[in-house]
Amino acid sequence: MTVQSYYVTGMTCGHCVSAVSKELSAISGVSDVSVNLETGEVRVASHTPLGEGQVRDAVTEAGYGLV
């Protein structure tokens, strides 16, 4: 199991957290997503390491930015 941390910009509410979580959870191999609205930190647990491009695409699809 691999856990990777990222920082997402533009989140302001619970709906934002849900949207980011939903998109990241849809990535093949992802087993858990934790989003901290206050800090913008997102932790993604997966069976194999994810490429930053995969994560960036999912976050962008949700309407937010990846730092």
Buried (B, 14 or more C-beta within 10 A) or exposed (E): EEEEEBEBEEBEEEEBBEBBBEBBEEBEEBEEBBBBBEEBBBBBBBEEEBEEEBBEBBBEBBEBEBE
